[in-house]
Structures are given as structure tokens and as C-alpha cells.
Amino acid sequence: MPDASPPASPLEGQCFCGAVRYRVTAAAKWCAHCHCSMCRQAHGAAFVTWFGVPLSAFCLSQGEAALQWFDSSHAAKRGFCKQCGTPMFFHGLRWADEMHIARASLRQGEVQHPSSHVFYDSHVSWASCDDGLPRFDASNQLMP
């Protein structure tokens, strides 16, 4: 797992309309494709690619009033822009010291390529994932 050193270039991202913007001051700890049913429904996609950063390195740089949090379970919440609806963040008790960020919201900076598929036992049959990455199900997650 990479350390939390500063990224080579700033990591910055935003929602679709630009009302919510964030900045990350440390390198991503990991990056993976999530196939869980909650991520699929929240994003309207076959899977969601997330990267995780230390919570202390995450900063909302604009749009605190536009950011809405939804309690998606008793142990996790998801952040989205209430103006345009873009889902962007995941924060849960299991990884309380991390902010998980939808990789597609990144606008500046580089994050490592995804290293695995997680919750693959929940994947949809209509999307092919023939990329050779390891696949983990809910019982053997390879997550920090």
C-alpha cells in the first residue's frame, strides 16, 4: 500500500456542475472497482471506481452548502452535490480514517490505476470485466 506522502501533482476534483470541489494533499492509498449493489444503485452504473485517501488529507475547497450526505447504511454515508446530483464521496466506520472518492470526479492530478474488483460476487452479468485484475467477494475483501 502506498504511503500518505504528497502526490506528485495536486489531486483536485469536482461535481458535474462545479458547485462542490475538493482537494487532496496526500497520495491515494488504493484504487479499486466496487461492484456492491449500493454503489451500483447510487451511481447508476455497473460498478464504481473509488480511491481512498487519509481523511486528514481531504479538504472540501468549495461548496459545503451544496454537499449533501445520505446515510446509506447504519455505518456509512455517501456525499453528493445537491445541485446536480453527482455522487462523489463515501465515508464509513469500517474505514473511518479515510475518505473514499469516486475516481471519475477527479479533474487534476493522477491516481494509480485500479488494482482489483471488490464485492465481485455482486457484479452484474451484463458488464464484462476482462481486465485480469484480482476479484474479491464480500467474504474476502482486499481492502485496507
PyMOL commands that set and color helices and strands:
alter all, ss='L'
color gray80, all
select helices_A, chain A and resi 37-43+55-57+93-95+103-105+120-122
alter helices_A, ss='H'
color red, helices_A
select strands_A, chain A and resi 11-14+21-24+30-34+48-54+58-62+67-73+76-81+87-92+98-102+106-108+117-118
alter strands_A, ss='S'
color yellow, strands_A
deselect
rebuild
show_as cartoon
